[in-house]
Every structure is written in C-alpha cells, then in structure tokens.
Amino acid sequence: MPRHILVLAIPAHGHLRPLLAVTEQLVRRGHRVSFLTTEEFAPAVRATGATAVPYDSLLTEALGPGQYQTLTSDMLAWSGVLFLQESAQLVPPARQLFADDVPDLVLYDMIVGPAGRALGQLWDRPAVQSTPSMASNAHYSQLRTVHEQSGVPDDHPAVIELFDRAQQFATDLGLTSTPEYLVDWGADRSLVYVPREFQQAGETFGDEAAFVGPCFSAEYTRDTWDAPRDGLPLVVLSMGTLYNNQPDFFATCVRAFDGRPWHAVIALGGGMDPRTLGPLPSNVTAHAWIPQLAALRRADVFVTAAGLGSLMESLYTGTPPVLVPQMPETEVASRRAVELGLGTLLEPAKITEDTLLGAVRETAADEALRARVRRMAEVCERAGGAVRAAEALESWC
C-alpha cells in the first residue's frame, strides 16, 4: 500500500547520500516522499522522484566544505546545542505544511532527532532515525563514546544548556518525553548504514535497528571513472567534505608519492582549488571531486578521513583503507575497523611523507588484511542496502 513519508535531512553530503538512496528506492516502490532540504541539495532530492521542500538551515555554513581543520572538545559540546536549535526551527513549519496531509512515517536524520521524535509523537506516527554512524542502545552509546573520546565532561556548560533547552523544547510542544530521550542518538527504530558485524555491540540490538549497510543511489553505482593507464598501483586519497581544508596534508601526499612506483589520485572535496597544490609530478593528480565509489573499485588502497560513508565505500568495494581520522566520531569508526583487522590507522599529527607512504605500502602488501576486507565486502552486500532499508520502513508504517 503506497504511503506518504516525510524525510528530515541536514545539509551534509555524508548524511544525505544514504537518505537519497533510500528515498529513490521508496519512490520506485510507489511511495510518496516529501523531503525537507536546503536549496543546495534540492536538485538531488528531485532526481530521486521525491518532492523537495526547501528550508533555510542553521547548519549550512557550519557543515560546508572545508570549514574545519580540527574539532575541539568545546566545539563538539556546543554543536549539540546548534543541532537542537535546528530541530526547534524545523518542527513549526513541518506541522504547518503537513497539517492537512499528515505523513504516515517520519524518517529523520540523527542530527535532528528531537524534531523527528517530536513530530512522530505529535502526529501519532512512527518515526525512524537515519543513522550514518554507529547505532546506540542501552549497551552502547555512540554519543557518550564520542564525548569521552574528546574529553567533554557531563557538567560542561554546553551539555547543561542542551538539556535545559531540550526540556523547554518538550514543554513548548506539550511532549512528555525526557530531554535525555530527545537528544540521545539512540532510537526506537533506526536504519543503520553499517552491517551488524561492524557495529559495536551489534549482538545486543534487536529488530528495532535495521543494519542495512551502505546505501547508494542507482546513478552513483553506475558512475564510471577512467583510471590512470600507467600500470602503477593506485592509491586514492580524500579527506571528505567537512575536514578537507588541509593544505599541509595534501602537500605531504604529493611529496610522499613523487617519483614513487604508485599513482596517487587526490580528491579535495571542494575545500581547496587543485591549482593551489602547484605543479604536480606525472604520477600524482588532484581533483576537486571524483566519483569516489567508481574510483575505489579500481584502487589498491584508500587513504581516508574515515567518515562512515567513505569507510563503508572502502569496505563495500573491497579496497583496504588507511585511516586518518579528523574528529572523535571518525576515530571511533577507525578504531572499530582496526579492531576487526580491516585497515591501518595513522594519527594525523604524526603523518610525514615516510609514515604515509609506509602505511600505504604495508596495507597493500598485507594479504591477510586484504582477505578480511574482501569478506567484509560480501557482508556489506548481504546487508541489503537501500532495498532492505525500504523494506524495513514499509514494515514499520
């Protein structure tokens, strides 16, 4: 039976990509999808067949390409307050827009969890969290782990303000939910874009979490890419789209592979102009963007900031990663990958030309690691992706 599904997203590539893939699959199955997004991403939403409902986000600048080189514990703590403010501004227009056309289900990004949970309660409709991160439950909390990793104490002024604002948010809307429930990254129902085998404490989750693995749109999986034809082993290097303002790191990458028996392809992610790297050796190329999934299918090693989307693409294609995490959340994912024997970890502060080149060489030569990554690629495929995600949503409607 066709349903009307409302999607609440945020303007961040890593969070949007799986949501767009799931939306495409829902539309293909005959459902009607209304998708709140910013003008920047509205064309991508319309391409799925969904109805784009543009709104002005408080996060557009904060999540834009190249905004950060580092993330302090204070910045992380106060980001929670900003995320709650985003939720608070989403609920009133959503209630007004859909007052006479109440959706059958709300699918919300984890960053705007308070908005998704509030709308679900106000409309008496199921609400499902889109989780481009580790899932959380009573046994494992990604938010707590990230705070501990970054040194954010429970009595940090931002944490106190967050819970005060969450209580006011609930009071203003007449909700009985506790502040802890509203702002936690755990959820009553969730789509999780990792296979259960990768999830921390994965065995402790029940049917409330659908571990669907990486989700890609049909167009993204069809993308092609012309690999260099010099016969050299290929390494792709990318710092994603948020923490990619790293001119020193990219310059180190160029020097590390200059004259070496590798072809290095650097993807800058929109944070820098490739021309700022100056003249490049014949075996090094730099691009603002590349079709990453297609490139990884051809690569021998992937040097990545370990955003969960990029890390899952690496594992999905069977390309062993060298992990260079830039923030606490990606440090958690990187350590999980290393714990499972699926990658090599490099601390950003200790990267030199020699350590980078050495890590790439060792990763490429480690047959046992490569075999584990190939097995995880099969696990990712079996998780079901966007098709399995759509089936889970239908079962929850």
C-alpha positions as CSV (number, residue, x, y, z in Angstrom):
1,M,0.0,0.0,0.0
2,P,1.5,3.4,-1.0
3,R,2.5,5.6,1.9
4,H,3.4,9.2,2.4
5,I,6.8,9.5,4.0
6,L,8.4,12.7,5.4
7,V,12.2,12.9,5.4
8,L,14.1,15.4,7.6
9,A,17.7,15.9,6.4
10,I,20.6,18.1,7.1
11,P,22.9,19.8,4.5
12,A,25.9,17.4,4.8
13,H,27.0,15.1,2.0
14,G,27.7,12.1,4.2
15,H,24.3,12.2,5.9
16,L,22.4,12.9,2.7
17,R,23.8,10.3,0.4
18,P,22.2,7.2,2.1
19,L,19.0,9.1,2.6
20,L,18.8,9.9,-1.1
21,A,19.4,6.3,-2.0
22,V,16.6,5.1,0.4
23,T,14.3,7.8,-0.9
24,E,14.9,6.7,-4.5
25,Q,14.0,3.2,-3.6
26,L,10.9,4.3,-1.7
27,V,9.7,6.3,-4.8
28,R,10.4,3.3,-7.0
29,R,8.2,1.2,-4.8
30,G,5.3,3.6,-5.3
31,H,5.5,5.7,-2.1
32,R,5.2,9.5,-2.0
33,V,8.1,11.2,-0.3
34,S,8.3,14.8,1.0
35,F,11.9,15.7,1.7
36,L,12.9,18.8,3.7
37,T,16.2,20.0,2.4
38,T,18.1,23.1,1.6
39,E,18.1,24.7,-1.9
40,E,21.6,23.4,-2.5
41,F,20.5,19.8,-2.3
42,A,17.0,20.2,-3.7
43,P,18.0,19.2,-7.3
44,A,19.5,15.9,-5.9
45,V,16.3,15.3,-4.0
46,R,14.1,15.9,-7.1
47,A,16.3,13.5,-9.0
48,T,15.0,10.7,-6.7
49,G,11.4,11.4,-7.6
50,A,10.6,12.9,-4.2
51,T,9.1,16.3,-3.6
52,A,11.8,18.7,-2.3
53,V,10.6,21.1,0.4
54,P,13.3,23.7,0.8
55,Y,14.0,25.3,4.1
56,D,16.7,27.6,5.5
57,S,19.1,25.6,7.7
58,L,21.1,26.9,10.6
59,L,23.8,24.3,9.6
60,T,24.5,25.3,6.0
61,E,27.6,27.3,6.9
62,A,28.7,25.0,9.8
63,L,28.7,21.9,7.6
64,G,30.0,23.5,4.4
65,P,33.1,22.2,2.6
66,G,36.4,23.0,4.2
67,Q,35.0,24.6,7.3
68,Y,37.3,22.9,9.8
69,Q,40.9,21.8,10.2
70,T,40.3,20.5,13.7
71,L,37.4,20.0,16.2
72,T,38.0,21.0,19.8
73,S,36.1,19.5,22.7
74,D,34.3,22.8,23.2
75,M,33.2,22.9,19.6
76,L,31.9,19.4,19.8
77,A,30.0,20.1,23.0
78,W,28.4,23.3,21.7
79,S,27.5,21.6,18.4
80,G,24.8,19.7,20.3
81,V,23.1,23.0,21.1
82,L,23.2,24.1,17.5
83,F,21.7,20.8,16.4
84,L,18.8,21.2,18.9
85,Q,18.2,24.7,17.5
86,E,18.0,23.2,14.1
87,S,15.3,20.8,15.3
88,A,13.4,23.5,17.1
89,Q,13.2,25.5,13.8
90,L,12.1,22.5,11.8
91,V,9.0,21.5,13.8
92,P,6.7,24.5,13.3
93,P,6.9,24.7,9.5
94,A,6.6,20.9,9.2
95,R,3.4,20.9,11.3
96,Q,2.0,23.8,9.2
97,L,3.0,22.3,5.9
98,F,1.5,18.9,6.6
99,A,-1.4,19.8,8.8
100,D,-3.9,18.5,6.2
101,D,-1.6,15.9,4.8
102,V,-0.1,14.1,7.8
103,P,2.7,11.7,6.7
104,D,2.4,8.0,7.5
105,L,6.0,7.9,8.7
106,V,8.8,10.4,9.6
107,L,12.3,9.4,8.6
108,Y,14.7,11.8,10.3
109,D,18.5,12.3,10.3
110,M,20.1,11.6,13.7
111,I,21.3,15.2,14.0
112,V,17.7,16.4,14.0
113,G,16.4,13.6,16.2
114,P,14.4,15.9,18.5
115,A,12.4,17.2,15.5
116,G,11.7,13.7,14.2
117,R,10.7,12.2,17.5
118,A,8.6,15.3,18.3
119,L,6.7,15.1,15.0
120,G,6.2,11.4,15.4
121,Q,4.5,11.9,18.8
122,L,2.5,15.0,17.8
123,W,1.1,13.2,14.7
124,D,1.0,9.8,16.4
125,R,3.1,8.3,13.6
126,P,6.1,6.0,13.6
127,A,9.4,7.9,13.5
128,V,12.6,6.2,12.2
129,Q,16.1,7.5,12.6
130,S,18.5,7.6,9.7
131,T,21.9,6.7,11.3
132,P,25.0,7.4,9.3
133,S,27.0,6.5,12.4
134,M,27.3,3.7,14.9
135,A,23.9,2.8,16.4
136,S,23.2,3.3,20.1
137,N,21.2,1.4,22.7
138,A,21.4,0.6,26.4
139,H,24.6,-1.3,25.9
140,Y,26.5,1.1,23.6
141,S,26.2,4.8,23.3
142,Q,27.9,6.5,20.4
143,L,27.3,10.0,21.8
144,R,28.8,9.0,25.2
145,T,31.7,7.3,23.5
146,V,32.4,10.4,21.3
147,H,32.2,12.7,24.3
148,E,34.6,10.5,26.3
149,Q,36.9,10.4,23.3
150,S,37.0,14.1,23.1
151,G,37.0,14.9,26.8
152,V,33.6,16.5,27.1
153,P,32.5,16.2,30.8
154,D,28.9,15.7,31.8
155,D,28.9,19.1,33.5
156,H,30.2,21.0,30.5
157,P,28.2,24.3,30.2
158,A,27.1,23.2,26.7
159,V,25.8,19.9,28.0
160,I,23.8,21.6,30.8
161,E,22.4,24.2,28.3
162,L,21.5,21.4,25.9
163,F,19.3,19.6,28.4
164,D,17.7,22.8,29.6
165,R,16.8,23.7,26.0
166,A,15.6,20.2,25.4
167,Q,13.3,20.4,28.4
168,Q,11.9,23.8,27.1
169,F,11.5,22.3,23.6
170,A,9.4,19.4,25.1
171,T,7.4,21.8,27.3
172,D,6.6,24.2,24.4
173,L,5.3,21.3,22.3
174,G,3.4,19.6,25.1
175,L,5.6,16.5,24.9
176,T,6.1,14.1,27.8
177,S,9.5,12.9,26.5
178,T,12.5,13.5,28.7
179,P,15.4,15.7,27.5
180,E,17.7,12.6,27.5
181,Y,15.3,10.8,25.1
182,L,15.1,13.7,22.8
183,V,18.8,14.4,22.3
184,D,20.3,10.9,22.5
185,W,21.5,9.2,19.3
186,G,19.7,6.0,20.3
187,A,16.3,5.5,18.7
188,D,13.1,3.4,19.0
189,R,13.6,2.5,15.3
190,S,16.5,3.1,13.1
191,L,18.2,2.5,9.8
192,V,21.9,2.0,10.3
193,Y,24.2,2.2,7.3
194,V,26.7,-0.4,8.6
195,P,26.4,-4.2,8.6
196,R,25.6,-5.6,12.1
197,E,29.1,-7.3,12.0
198,F,30.7,-3.8,12.0
199,Q,28.5,-2.3,14.7
200,Q,29.9,-2.0,18.3
201,A,28.0,-4.5,20.5
202,G,26.0,-5.5,17.4
203,E,24.7,-8.6,19.0
204,T,22.8,-6.5,21.6
205,F,20.5,-4.9,19.1
206,G,17.1,-6.3,18.2
207,D,14.6,-5.7,15.4
208,E,14.4,-2.0,16.3
209,A,17.6,-1.4,14.3
210,A,17.9,-2.4,10.7
211,F,21.6,-2.8,9.8
212,V,21.2,-2.3,6.1
213,G,24.9,-1.5,5.3
214,P,26.0,1.2,2.8
215,C,23.2,2.6,0.6
216,F,23.9,4.0,-2.8
217,S,21.6,5.5,-5.5
218,A,21.4,3.7,-8.8
219,E,23.2,6.6,-10.6
220,Y,26.1,6.5,-8.1
221,T,26.6,2.8,-8.5
222,R,26.6,3.3,-12.3
223,D,29.2,6.0,-12.3
224,T,32.4,5.2,-14.2
225,W,35.9,6.6,-13.9
226,D,38.9,6.4,-16.1
227,A,41.8,5.1,-14.1
228,P,45.4,6.1,-14.9
229,R,46.8,3.8,-17.6
230,D,50.4,3.8,-16.4
231,G,50.2,0.3,-14.9
232,L,51.2,1.6,-11.4
233,P,49.3,0.5,-8.3
234,L,46.7,3.1,-7.5
235,V,46.1,5.0,-4.2
236,V,43.1,7.3,-3.8
237,L,43.4,10.0,-1.1
238,S,40.5,12.0,0.3
239,M,39.6,13.9,3.5
240,G,35.9,14.0,2.7
241,T,33.9,17.3,2.5
242,L,34.0,18.7,6.0
243,Y,37.6,18.5,7.3
244,N,39.2,18.8,4.0
245,N,40.8,22.2,4.5
246,Q,44.2,20.5,4.9
247,P,46.7,22.2,2.5
248,D,49.7,20.8,4.5
249,F,48.4,17.3,4.5
250,F,47.7,17.3,0.7
251,A,51.2,18.8,0.1
252,T,52.6,15.9,2.1
253,C,50.7,13.5,0.0
254,V,52.2,15.0,-3.2
255,R,55.7,14.7,-1.8
256,A,55.2,11.2,-0.4
257,F,54.4,9.8,-3.9
258,D,56.6,12.0,-6.0
259,G,58.7,9.6,-8.1
260,R,57.4,6.5,-6.3
261,P,56.0,3.5,-8.1
262,W,52.5,4.5,-7.3
263,H,49.8,6.6,-9.0
264,A,48.2,8.9,-6.4
265,V,44.8,10.4,-7.1
266,I,43.9,13.2,-4.6
267,A,40.2,14.3,-4.2
268,L,40.0,17.6,-2.4
269,G,36.2,17.5,-1.9
270,G,35.5,21.2,-2.7
271,G,37.5,22.6,0.2
272,M,40.5,23.7,-2.0
273,D,41.3,24.5,-5.6
274,P,43.6,21.8,-7.1
275,R,45.7,24.6,-8.5
276,T,46.9,25.6,-5.0
277,L,49.0,22.4,-4.9
278,G,51.1,23.8,-7.7
279,P,52.8,21.7,-10.5
280,L,52.3,18.0,-9.8
281,P,54.5,15.0,-10.6
282,S,53.4,12.9,-13.5
283,N,52.2,10.2,-11.2
284,V,50.0,12.4,-9.0
285,T,46.7,14.1,-10.0
286,A,44.4,16.3,-7.9
287,H,40.7,16.9,-8.5
288,A,38.0,18.9,-6.7
289,W,35.7,15.9,-7.0
290,I,35.9,12.3,-8.3
291,P,33.2,9.6,-8.5
292,Q,34.6,8.0,-5.4
293,L,32.8,4.6,-5.5
294,A,33.9,4.1,-9.1
295,A,37.4,5.2,-8.3
296,L,37.6,2.9,-5.3
297,R,36.6,-0.1,-7.4
298,R,39.9,0.5,-9.3
299,A,42.1,1.5,-6.3
300,D,44.6,-0.7,-4.4
301,V,44.5,1.5,-1.2
302,F,42.2,4.3,0.0
303,V,43.6,7.0,2.3
304,T,40.5,8.4,4.0
305,A,39.4,10.6,6.9
306,A,37.2,7.7,7.8
307,G,33.8,9.4,7.7
308,L,31.4,6.4,7.9
309,G,30.2,6.8,4.4
310,S,33.7,6.8,2.9
311,L,34.8,4.0,5.2
312,M,31.8,1.9,4.1
313,E,32.5,2.6,0.5
314,S,36.0,1.4,1.0
315,L,34.8,-1.9,2.6
316,Y,32.0,-2.3,0.1
317,T,34.4,-2.2,-2.8
318,G,37.0,-4.4,-1.0
319,T,39.6,-1.6,-1.0
320,P,41.7,-1.6,2.1
321,P,41.8,1.7,3.9
322,V,44.5,3.8,5.6
323,L,42.5,5.7,8.2
324,V,43.4,9.3,9.1
325,P,40.5,10.3,11.4
326,Q,39.9,14.1,11.9
327,M,37.3,14.1,14.7
328,P,36.2,11.9,17.6
329,E,33.4,10.2,15.7
330,T,35.7,9.1,12.9
331,E,38.3,8.0,15.5
332,V,35.6,5.6,16.9
333,A,34.9,4.2,13.5
334,S,38.6,3.9,12.7
335,R,39.4,2.0,15.9
336,R,36.5,-0.4,15.1
337,A,37.9,-1.0,11.7
338,V,41.4,-1.7,13.1
339,E,39.9,-3.9,15.8
340,L,38.3,-6.0,13.1
341,G,41.6,-6.1,11.1
342,L,40.1,-4.0,8.3
343,G,42.5,-1.1,8.0
344,T,45.7,0.7,9.1
345,L,45.4,3.7,11.5
346,L,47.6,6.8,11.1
347,E,47.4,9.6,13.7
348,P,47.0,12.9,11.8
349,A,49.6,14.7,14.0
350,K,52.3,12.1,13.2
351,I,51.9,12.0,9.5
352,T,55.0,12.5,7.4
353,E,55.9,11.6,3.9
354,D,57.6,8.4,5.1
355,T,54.8,7.3,7.5
356,L,52.1,7.9,4.9
357,L,54.0,6.1,2.1
358,G,54.9,3.3,4.6
359,A,51.3,2.8,5.7
360,V,50.1,2.6,2.1
361,R,52.8,0.1,1.1
362,E,52.1,-2.1,4.2
363,T,48.4,-2.0,3.7
364,A,48.7,-3.0,0.0
365,A,51.1,-5.9,0.9
366,D,49.1,-7.3,3.8
367,E,47.3,-10.2,2.2
368,A,45.5,-11.2,5.4
369,L,44.1,-7.7,5.8
370,R,43.0,-7.7,2.2
371,A,41.3,-11.0,2.6
372,R,39.3,-9.7,5.6
373,V,38.3,-6.6,3.7
374,R,37.1,-8.8,0.8
375,R,35.0,-10.8,3.3
376,M,33.5,-7.6,4.7
377,A,32.6,-6.5,1.2
378,E,30.5,-9.7,1.0
379,V,28.9,-8.9,4.3
380,C,28.1,-5.3,3.2
381,E,26.4,-6.7,0.0
382,R,24.3,-9.2,2.0
383,A,23.2,-6.4,4.4
384,G,20.8,-5.3,1.6
385,G,21.4,-1.6,1.2
386,A,18.6,0.7,0.1
387,V,16.3,-2.2,-0.8
388,R,16.5,-3.6,2.7
389,A,16.1,-0.1,4.1
390,A,12.9,0.4,2.1
391,E,11.5,-3.0,3.2
392,A,12.2,-2.1,6.9
393,L,10.4,1.2,6.6
394,E,7.4,-0.5,5.0
395,S,7.3,-2.9,7.9
396,W,7.2,0.0,10.3
397,C,4.5,2.0,8.6
